[in-house]
Amino acid sequence: MERDKMNVLDLFSGCGGFSQGFIDAGFNVLLGVDHDQAALKTYKYNHKESDVLEADLSQESIIEEIENKVKSNPIDVVIGGPPCQGFSLTGSRDINDTRNSLYLAVVRAVKRFQPKAFVIENVQGIATLYNGTVKQRIINTFEDMGYNVSVTDKPLLAADYGVPQMRKRMFFIGVKKGYGTFEFPKPTHTPENYVTSEQAIGDLPSRVEELGEEIDSYSSVPLSPYQEVFRGTTDVLHNHVASKHTDKVKWVISQVPEGGNHKDLPQGVGESRKFNEAWTRYHSKKPSKTIDTGHRNHFHYKYNRVPTVRENARLQSFKDDFVFKGTRTQQNRQVGNAVPPLLSFNLASALKDHLEGVAAFKTPPKDSVVN
Ligand SMILES: C[S@@+](CC[C@H](N)C(=O)[O-])C[C@H]1O[C@@H](n2cnc3c(N)ncnc32)[C@H](O)[C@@H]1O
């Protein structure tokens, strides 16, 4: 039977940012696997066509459960963002001791399902971890399994692909030998036309006081092309609840200029937090800093509060119709952990073009056969 879409398995799926980009690019995501129940609730709510599996991917036997879930469907692409702790090579810090490396869950899935391609996302530090040994080990492992692995010299910058955020991440993209070598897509944006924080979230109501209400309405029309697109298909605003800060915290934040941080505070103010990212205020005319999992060190460029879940989701390129489930702490974790869907979409589209391009040569159309 001809299939019109390629199937994807998403390991360490979280709430499904990585999956979302693949779905938008025209893939069929069969299954998302994670051990975080709240993240999977969000995943299922937003990806109604996909199944989910709550499982600990450090367990080798989980591959059987995955197989039961996907049944006899072929897996064309395995994607996965194993958490970076997975590379900490626990115990002796011996580079050869990879028993606890969570990325091995991706290795096992690729071995079992023999996909045409795989995509692994990780933090930028993976490139230099153990002097690059971990990066090379990942490449060698998959090359030995019959894949041509492409990695960029430098991490990809999300802002280069239209995401209003300076997030840097490494991607390993392998295609099965016989399917050529994947080339990373060229950036769609340059620093001159990066999408700014204001262009991303400037239309969202201030919510300076906590209302405790999860659903809200827009108070203005979209004010930028980005907002126009990223409102998605919803008329109500979800996950846009402001955090309450003490008067003292608000007073400290009020003294940080746009784009500034603790170094811009007068002496004696905000002394409790002095590390790199402390008291960082976004700049309205620049992309945001990397959205974290809710550390409460980053502040709105205009309001004296941390961004809401919805504002961070916008800065991560989630559309407003993507609703986050769980407590606010869990929602922030899901948003901060995610691969920006727009960055994922750019990679997924290029991978789809690549695989389809090769497939077209492998199976010539019937009417091109000359008798
Ligand atoms: C960086 S996040 C992945 C985000 C996801 N790719 C996205 O785009 O939304 C890593 C995920 O790994 C999950 N995780 C960590 N250890 C795990 C384990 N042992 N088994 C299954 N999932 C695990 C976490 O719950 C988290 O959702």
The ligand as an ORCA input file, in Angstrom:
! r2SCAN-3c Opt
* xyz 0 1
  C      15.029     18.200     26.217
  S      13.519     17.438     26.694
  C      12.844     16.985     25.124
  C      11.921     18.000     24.546
  C      11.199     17.571     23.306
  N      12.088     17.035     22.304
  C      10.409     18.709     22.709
  O      10.765     19.208     21.645
  O       9.395     19.125     23.302
  C      14.026     15.906     27.331
  C      12.876     15.006     27.768
  O      13.422     13.760     28.192
  C      12.556     13.234     29.165
  N      13.296     12.194     29.909
  C      14.354     12.331     30.715
  N      14.788     11.142     31.169
  C      13.957     10.208     30.645
  C      13.875      8.805     30.738
  N      14.734      8.106     31.481
  N      12.895      8.171     30.072
  C      12.015      8.859     29.320
  N      12.041     10.208     29.177
  C      12.999     10.863     29.831
  C      12.156     14.439     29.992
  O      10.941     14.200     30.688
  C      12.035     15.522     28.913
  O      10.702     15.658     28.497
*
